[in-house]
Amino acid sequence: MIIKAVNDNIYNTEAKHIAFAINTEWFNDLGFAEKVSEDWNDLKNCKKNRIGTVISRKINGKIFHALVCHSLNEGWGDNQAYNIKECFDNIPANGEQVATITIGAGDISKRDGADFAKIICGMHDSEQKVIFYGEYTLEELMDIYDNEKLKTIEKRLI
């Protein structure tokens, strides 16, 4: 569940855990994954992993969790909310808060089929206590969540 929204650099978080998206092919040489790979060398190019996998590594006193939630070849797919929820639920945070960045809202992610609203739903529906780092207020994130859930209900009724 998204419990807080912060407009600040995620590296300033007090949370011990930081989650971010990577692809199944592990060609993670852009965005936040690229930044993290400066301290986690094999993050840029490694073995293939299935969606839902979480790979964790302690770096500079924080535990970074790479969430395998999309494919470069197949895009983000139709199950984005479920895939994000599964990834977040698989983070071994033991009830501690998990900080995350804006996932799926960048131009490259959108080009590959990311749906930010569905991703927000997955984060919020997860069992984790999520602190969202980005340029959104908690109210805006909950509006996005509510609107996406309403669309899902309306589709079922049609």
C-alpha positions in Angstrom: 0.0 0.0 0.0 1.3 3.5 -0.9 1.4 5.2 2.5 3.3 8.4 1.6 4.4 10.4 -1.4 7.7 12.4 -1.3 9.0 14.9 -3.8 12.7 14.4 -3.1 15.7 12.4 -4.3 15.1 8.8 -3.3 18.7 8.6 -2.1 17.6 10.9 0.8 15.1 8.3 2.0 15.1 7.1 5.6 13.7 3.8 4.3 16.2 0.9 4.4 14.7 -0.7 1.2 14.6 0.9 -2.3 12.7 -0.8 -5.1 13.0 -0.1 -8.8 12.1 -1.8 -12.1 14.3 -3.8 -14.4 13.6 -6.0 -17.5 13.6 -9.7 -17.9 16.6 -9.6 -20.3 18.7 -7.6 -17.8 19.8 -5.0 -20.2 19.4 -2.3 -17.6 21.5 0.5 -18.8 19.0 3.4 -18.7 17.4 5.5 -16.0 17.5 4.6 -12.3 18.7 1.1 -13.0 21.7 2.6 -14.8 22.5 4.7 -11.8 22.2 1.8 -9.4 24.4 -0.3 -11.7 27.3 2.0 -11.0 27.6 0.2 -7.6 26.0 -3.1 -8.8 28.1 -4.0 -11.9 26.3 -7.1 -12.9 22.9 -5.4 -12.9 23.5 -3.9 -16.4 23.8 -7.2 -18.3 23.2 -10.6 -16.7 21.0 -13.7 -17.0 17.4 -13.7 -18.0 14.8 -13.7 -15.2 11.1 -14.3 -15.1 8.6 -11.5 -14.3 7.9 -11.3 -10.6 11.5 -12.1 -9.6 13.2 -9.7 -7.1 17.0 -9.5 -6.9 18.3 -7.7 -3.9 21.7 -6.3 -3.0 22.9 -4.2 -0.1 24.7 -1.0 -1.3 25.9 1.8 1.0 23.7 0.8 3.9 20.5 0.4 1.8 19.0 -2.7 0.4 18.2 -2.2 -3.3 15.5 -4.5 -4.8 15.5 -4.9 -8.6 12.0 -5.8 -9.6 11.8 -7.9 -12.8 8.5 -6.5 -14.1 8.7 -6.1 -17.9 10.4 -7.4 -21.0 12.3 -5.5 -23.7 11.0 -7.9 -26.3 7.4 -8.3 -25.1 6.8 -4.9 -23.4 4.9 -4.4 -20.2 2.0 -6.7 -21.1 -1.6 -6.7 -20.0 -0.9 -7.8 -16.4 1.1 -4.8 -15.3 -0.8 -4.2 -12.0 -0.5 -7.9 -11.1 3.2 -8.1 -12.1 4.1 -5.0 -10.0 2.1 -6.3 -7.0 3.8 -9.6 -7.3 7.2 -8.0 -7.4 6.5 -5.7 -4.4 5.0 -8.6 -2.4 8.2 -10.6 -3.1 10.4 -8.0 -1.5 11.8 -9.3 1.8 11.2 -6.2 3.8 9.8 -7.9 6.8 7.2 -5.1 7.4 9.7 -2.3 7.0 8.9 0.6 4.6 10.0 0.3 0.9 10.9 3.4 -1.0 10.3 3.4 -4.8 10.6 5.8 -7.7 8.2 6.6 -10.4 8.0 3.4 -12.5 6.6 3.3 -16.0 6.1 7.0 -16.5 9.1 7.8 -18.6 9.1 8.1 -22.4 10.9 4.8 -23.0 8.6 3.0 -20.6 5.5 4.5 -22.3 6.9 3.6 -25.7 7.2 0.0 -24.5 3.6 -0.1 -23.3 3.9 0.9 -19.6 0.7 2.0 -18.1 1.5 4.2 -15.1 -2.0 3.9 -13.6 -1.9 0.1 -13.6 1.6 0.3 -12.1 0.3 2.5 -9.3 -2.5 0.0 -8.7 0.0 -2.8 -8.3 2.1 -0.8 -5.8 -1.0 0.2 -3.8 -2.5 -3.3 -3.8 0.8 -4.8 -2.5 1.4 -5.9 1.0 4.4 -3.5 1.4 4.3 -0.1 3.1 5.4 1.9 0.0 6.9 5.4 0.1 6.6 6.8 -3.4 9.3 9.2 -4.6 8.2 11.4 -7.5 6.4 14.5 -8.5 3.0 13.3 -7.3 1.1 14.0 -4.0 -0.5 11.1 -2.2 -3.9 12.5 -3.1 -2.9 12.5 -6.8 -1.7 8.9 -6.6 -4.9 7.8 -4.9 -7.0 9.6 -7.6 -5.0 7.7 -10.2 -5.6 4.4 -8.3 -9.3 5.1 -7.9 -9.8 6.0 -11.5 -8.0 2.9 -12.8 -10.0 0.6 -10.4 -13.2 2.3 -11.7 -12.2 1.6 -15.3 -11.5 -2.0 -14.4 -14.9 -2.4 -12.8 -16.6 -0.7 -15.8 -14.9 -3.1 -18.2 -16.2 -6.1 -16.2 -19.7 -4.8 -16.4 -19.7 -4.4 -20.2 
